[in-house]
């Protein structure tokens, strides 16, 4: 029973909030019948992981019931990205930005990409491409 309790970490992508929380609460009350409800809730929240645990703990008090904690847990997992794995977030929110551009092409566009002309470096004193300003013969002359 303790192995099942320790190995059951909360995963927002796979687990539903209510069944997971109730199952963990039942396991803890079976293992530790004398433990207070507040400590049971804290032990369950420890299995949620860093950011999710902090987000739920900061929104609850010592007098919060299991129903309040479940509601807060659902709110945090549905309204924020906390608790979701990065791989699934990429799949969930992976909308390529190029598709939206291709759907609304410009009316006067011929879809031809123009290459900018090569910039010719020249001396800014003589305006010639024979030499650059750092090697200009007139640069050192004052009068």
N, C-alpha and C positions, 0 to 999 in steps of 0.2 A: 504494500500500500504506500509506503514511504517512497519507494522508487518511482511509482506512478505519479506521486505528488511532485517529486523533484524534477522529473523528466517532462512534465506537462507545462511547457512554456507557452505563453500566449503569443499567437501569430495572427495579426489583424487580417491577413489575407486569407488564411485558412479557417480560423476559428470564429464562431459566432460568440458575441459577448456574453449573453445570458446563459447558454448551456455550459460554457467553459467556466464561468464564475461560480455557478451553482454546483457544478461537479467538484471544483476545487474546495468550495466551502463544505460540501458533504464529506470529502476526504479528510479535511482538517478537523472537523467536529468528531469524526470517527476516531481519528488518531489522538486528538487532544480534547476530550470532552470538557475539561475545566478551563480551557482558554477563553478569554473574554472575546466578545464580538469584534472589538476594536483591533485586537492583536490578530485575529483571524483575517480581518480585512487587510491589515498591513502585510501579513505573510503572503496573501494572494497577490497583492499589488507588487510585491518583490519579484514575482515570477513574470511580470509584464515586461520588464526591461527598463533601462535607464530613462529615456525621455518620456515614454508613456507613463511609467510609474510616477515620475515627478509631476507630470501634467495632471494626473488624477489626484495625487496627494495634495497638490496645491489648491485644488478646488473643493476638497472635503475637510470636515472637522472630525473631532473624536466622537461626536454624537451622530454622525452620518450613518444611516441604515444601509443595508445591503442594496436596497432598491435605489437609493441615491447614488451609490457608487457605481452600480450597473448603468444607470442613466448617464452619469458623467463619463464612464468608460466608452459607452456607445457614441456619445457626443464628440469626444476627443478623436475616436478612430474614424468617424464619418466626416467630420468637418475639417480635420487637419491631416497632414501626411504622416503624423507621428504613428509609429507602430507598423507601418507598411514597409516591406522590403524594397530596396531600390530597384531591383530587377522588375518587379511587378509594377512599380510606379512608372517606369519607362514604358512598359507595355500599355498601361492604362492611359497615360497622357501622351503617347507617342503620335502626335499629329504632325506630319511633315509640313513645314511652313511653305515649301515650294508648291504644294498642291493648291493652296489658297491663292497664290500669285498666278498660277497657270490658269485658274478658272476665270479670272478677270483680266484678260490681256488688254493692253492699251489699244485704242482704236487706230491710231496712226502708226503703230509699230509694225515694222517689216520683219521683226525678229532677227535682225542682223546685228551682230556684235561688232562694234567699231573699235579698232585698236588705236590707242593714242599714238600720235607721231612721236618718233624718237626725239628727245630733247638734245639739242646741240649745245654743248658747253662752250662758252666764249668769254673773252675778257670783257669785263663790264666798263673798262676805261676806254678801250679802242672799239669795242663792239665787234671784234673779229674772232674767228675761230682758229686763228693761227697759233695763239698762245692763250694761257689762262691768266687771271689777275695776279696770282702769286708769282708768276715768272714774267710779268709785264716789265718792259724796259723803261717805261715812263713812271712807274710806281715810286721809285726812289728820288725822282727829281722834284724839287720844291718850286723852282721858278721856271 
